[in-house]
Amino acid sequence: MAKNQITVTIFTQLIVISITTLLLYWLIKLRGGFAFTSDDKMKIFNLHPLLMVVGFIVFSGEAMITYKAIPAMRPTLKIIHLIFHMIALASGILGVYVVFKYHNERSIPHMYTLHSWIGLSTICLFGLQMLVGIATFLFPGAESTTRERIAPWHVSFGVVIFSMAILSAEIGLTEKFIFQKLQEGHEALVVNFIGLLVLLLGIVVGLTVVLPLRKK
C-alpha cells in the first residue's frame, strides 16, 4: 500500500470519527437523544441527521474511496464497495422514513424546503446509480467493453450524487441552526463544526476519487 494511500485513509477516518463524535454529542447531550417512538417528538427527528450523516454520507463516502484506500484484490473491493453502498442506501431510506414520521406526528407539511427536495432526489439517484452499478459491474453477463464505457460515467455520477448529499446536509444543518435560533453559544459552535467537517469530508472524498494516487 503506497504511502499516500495510507495518508488519505488515515485522514479520512479521522474526519469520520470527528463527525460521528460531534454529531452524537450534539444529538445526545444537547438535543436529548433519539428514539423511533417517543412523546418527545424531537427524539424521533434526531434520528434523521444521525442516519443521513453517519449512515448515508459517511458510508457512501467510504464506498467511493474503497478502491484507493483498501489494499485488496479487485473482486474483494467490489464486494466491500457494494456493502458500503447498501448500508448507505438503507440508512438514507430509514432517514427519510423517520423525518416523514416526525412530520406526520407534528402535523408538519412534507417536502416544502429545498433541503427536502435535494435530499430525496439524492436518495433516489443513489438507488438508481447502485442498480446500474450492480447490473454493469457485478453481473458476469456484462461485456468488458460495456463496463469500460460506463465506468467513467459511473464514477462521475457518483461524485455528483455525493456532492448533492453534502449540499443537502449543509442546508439541513443551516435550517436547524435557524429554526432553533442558535445565533451564539456552545450548541451553535458544535453545529457549525459539524458542517465544516462534513464539507471537509466531501472535499477529501471527491479529490480522492478524481485524482490519481501515485503507486510505488
C-alpha positions as CSV (number, residue, x, y, z in Angstrom):
1,M,0.0,0.0,0.0
2,A,1.5,3.3,-1.1
3,K,2.3,6.0,1.5
4,N,-0.1,8.5,0.0
5,Q,-2.9,5.9,0.2
6,I,-2.2,5.3,3.9
7,T,-2.3,9.1,4.4
8,V,-5.6,9.5,2.6
9,T,-7.1,6.6,4.5
10,I,-6.0,7.8,7.9
11,F,-7.1,11.4,7.3
12,T,-10.5,10.3,6.0
13,Q,-11.1,8.1,9.0
14,L,-10.1,10.9,11.4
15,I,-12.7,13.2,9.8
16,V,-15.3,10.4,10.0
17,I,-14.5,9.8,13.7
18,S,-14.7,13.6,14.4
19,I,-18.0,13.9,12.6
20,T,-19.5,10.9,14.4
21,T,-18.3,12.1,17.8
22,L,-19.6,15.6,17.4
23,L,-22.9,14.5,16.0
24,L,-23.5,12.1,18.8
25,Y,-22.5,14.7,21.3
26,W,-24.9,17.2,19.8
27,L,-27.9,14.8,19.4
28,I,-27.5,13.0,22.8
29,K,-26.0,15.6,25.1
30,L,-27.6,18.8,23.7
31,R,-30.7,17.6,21.9
32,G,-31.9,14.9,24.3
33,G,-31.1,11.7,22.4
34,F,-33.2,9.8,19.8
35,A,-35.9,7.2,19.6
36,F,-38.3,5.7,17.0
37,T,-41.2,6.3,19.3
38,S,-41.4,8.9,22.0
39,D,-43.7,11.6,23.5
40,D,-40.8,13.9,22.8
41,K,-41.1,14.2,19.1
42,M,-37.7,15.8,18.7
43,K,-36.1,12.4,19.7
44,I,-37.7,11.0,16.6
45,F,-36.4,13.8,14.4
46,N,-32.9,13.4,15.9
47,L,-32.6,10.0,14.2
48,H,-32.8,11.9,10.8
49,P,-29.4,13.7,11.0
50,L,-27.8,10.6,12.6
51,L,-28.9,8.3,9.8
52,M,-28.3,10.8,7.0
53,V,-24.8,11.9,8.0
54,V,-23.3,8.9,9.8
55,G,-25.3,6.4,7.8
56,F,-25.7,7.8,4.3
57,I,-22.9,10.3,3.8
58,V,-20.2,8.5,5.8
59,F,-20.8,5.1,4.3
60,S,-21.3,6.3,0.7
61,G,-18.0,8.2,1.1
62,E,-16.3,5.1,2.4
63,A,-17.7,3.2,-0.6
64,M,-16.3,5.8,-3.0
65,I,-12.8,5.6,-1.8
66,T,-12.7,1.8,-1.3
67,Y,-10.6,1.2,-4.4
68,K,-8.0,3.7,-3.4
69,A,-8.0,3.2,0.4
70,I,-8.1,-0.5,0.9
71,P,-5.3,-2.9,-0.2
72,A,-7.2,-5.9,-1.5
73,M,-7.9,-7.8,-4.7
74,R,-10.4,-6.2,-7.1
75,P,-13.2,-8.8,-6.6
76,T,-13.0,-8.2,-2.8
77,L,-13.1,-4.4,-3.3
78,K,-16.2,-4.8,-5.4
79,I,-18.0,-6.6,-2.6
80,I,-16.8,-4.1,0.0
81,H,-17.9,-1.2,-2.3
82,L,-21.3,-2.8,-2.6
83,I,-21.8,-3.5,1.1
84,F,-20.9,0.1,2.0
85,H,-23.4,1.4,-0.6
86,M,-26.1,-0.9,0.7
87,I,-25.6,0.3,4.2
88,A,-25.7,3.9,3.0
89,L,-28.9,3.4,1.0
90,A,-30.6,1.6,3.9
91,S,-29.7,4.4,6.2
92,G,-30.9,7.0,3.7
93,I,-34.3,5.3,3.3
94,L,-34.7,4.9,7.0
95,G,-33.6,8.6,7.5
96,V,-36.3,9.7,5.1
97,Y,-38.9,7.5,6.9
98,V,-38.2,8.9,10.3
99,V,-38.4,12.5,9.2
100,F,-41.8,11.8,7.4
101,K,-42.9,10.1,10.7
102,Y,-41.9,13.1,12.7
103,H,-43.7,15.5,10.3
104,N,-46.8,13.3,10.5
105,E,-46.9,13.3,14.3
106,R,-46.3,17.0,14.4
107,S,-48.7,17.8,11.6
108,I,-46.0,19.5,9.6
109,P,-46.2,19.6,5.8
110,H,-43.9,17.4,3.8
111,M,-41.4,18.4,1.1
112,Y,-41.7,22.1,1.4
113,T,-38.0,23.1,1.7
114,L,-35.0,23.0,-0.7
115,H,-33.3,20.6,1.7
116,S,-36.1,18.0,1.3
117,W,-36.2,18.4,-2.5
118,I,-32.4,17.9,-2.9
119,G,-32.3,15.2,-0.1
120,L,-35.0,13.0,-1.6
121,S,-33.6,13.5,-5.1
122,T,-30.2,12.4,-3.8
123,I,-31.6,9.2,-2.3
124,C,-33.5,8.3,-5.5
125,L,-30.5,8.9,-7.7
126,F,-28.2,7.0,-5.3
127,G,-30.5,4.0,-5.6
128,L,-30.6,4.2,-9.4
129,Q,-26.8,4.5,-9.5
130,M,-26.4,1.4,-7.3
131,L,-28.8,-0.6,-9.5
132,V,-26.9,0.4,-12.7
133,G,-23.6,-0.4,-11.0
134,I,-24.8,-3.9,-9.9
135,A,-26.1,-4.7,-13.4
136,T,-22.9,-3.5,-15.1
137,F,-20.0,-4.4,-12.8
138,L,-21.2,-7.4,-10.7
139,F,-23.3,-9.5,-13.1
140,P,-21.0,-11.8,-15.0
141,G,-23.0,-11.4,-18.2
142,A,-21.9,-7.8,-18.8
143,E,-19.4,-7.3,-21.5
144,S,-16.0,-5.8,-20.7
145,T,-16.4,-3.1,-23.3
146,T,-19.7,-2.0,-21.8
147,R,-18.0,-1.8,-18.3
148,E,-15.1,0.2,-19.7
149,R,-17.6,2.6,-21.4
150,I,-19.8,3.1,-18.4
151,A,-17.1,3.2,-15.7
152,P,-16.2,6.9,-16.2
153,W,-19.8,7.9,-16.1
154,H,-20.4,5.7,-13.0
155,V,-17.6,7.5,-11.2
156,S,-18.7,10.9,-12.3
157,F,-22.3,10.5,-11.4
158,G,-21.2,9.0,-8.0
159,V,-19.2,12.2,-7.3
160,V,-22.2,14.4,-8.4
161,I,-24.6,12.4,-6.2
162,F,-22.2,12.5,-3.2
163,S,-21.9,16.3,-3.7
164,M,-25.7,16.6,-3.6
165,A,-25.7,14.7,-0.3
166,I,-23.1,17.1,1.1
167,L,-25.1,20.1,-0.1
168,S,-28.3,18.7,1.3
169,A,-26.7,18.1,4.7
170,E,-25.3,21.6,4.8
171,I,-28.7,23.1,4.0
172,G,-30.3,20.9,6.6
173,L,-27.8,22.0,9.3
174,T,-28.4,25.6,8.4
175,E,-32.2,25.1,8.6
176,K,-31.8,23.6,12.1
177,F,-29.5,26.4,13.1
178,I,-32.1,29.0,12.1
179,F,-35.2,27.1,13.4
180,Q,-33.5,26.6,16.8
181,K,-32.2,30.3,16.8
182,L,-28.7,29.2,17.5
183,Q,-27.1,32.6,16.9
184,E,-24.4,32.1,19.5
185,G,-23.3,29.8,22.3
186,H,-21.9,26.2,22.7
187,E,-24.5,24.4,20.5
188,A,-24.0,26.9,17.7
189,L,-20.3,26.1,17.6
190,V,-21.0,22.4,17.6
191,V,-23.4,22.6,14.7
192,N,-21.0,24.8,12.7
193,F,-18.1,22.5,13.3
194,I,-20.2,19.5,12.2
195,G,-21.0,21.4,9.0
196,L,-17.3,22.2,8.4
197,L,-16.3,18.6,8.9
198,V,-19.0,17.3,6.6
199,L,-17.8,19.8,3.9
200,L,-14.2,18.7,4.5
201,L,-15.2,15.0,4.1
202,G,-16.9,15.9,0.8
203,I,-13.7,17.6,-0.4
204,V,-11.4,14.8,0.6
205,V,-13.6,12.1,-0.8
206,G,-14.1,14.0,-4.1
207,L,-10.4,14.6,-4.6
208,T,-9.5,11.0,-3.6
209,V,-11.9,9.7,-6.3
210,V,-10.9,12.1,-9.2
211,L,-7.2,12.5,-8.6
212,P,-4.8,9.6,-9.3
213,L,-2.7,8.3,-6.4
214,R,0.9,7.5,-7.1
215,K,1.9,3.9,-6.5
216,K,5.4,2.9,-5.5
